[in-house]
């Protein structure tokens, strides 16, 4: 599930600086929903807020290169939906934080969230 996807992403990205995968502390479900709990961090998503403000800045190109490296590595390892809306950004630490990761299972066309 999503916890396993987060663990796998963490392994794949462990050599990259300033990248973090959300660390889930608790997971539970009811008959129709799954819930994961992680420490709250106030941060903009890259898509909605931060990248929009950087469109004309030099920092945008550097940040986009980092995003492309992260996405490339995850997409090459059966992850899907690796997009800026699943990434937060801490502008003080210059850190990209990944959340809501999903990957394809090895034996099916269904994705594991």
Buried (B, 14 or more C-beta within 10 A) or exposed (E): EBBEBBBBBBEBBEEEEEBBBBEBEEEEEEEEEEEBEBEEEEBBBBBEBBBEEBEEEEEBEEBBEBBEEBBEBBEEEBBBBBEBEBBBBBBEEEBBBBBBBBBBEEEEEEBBB
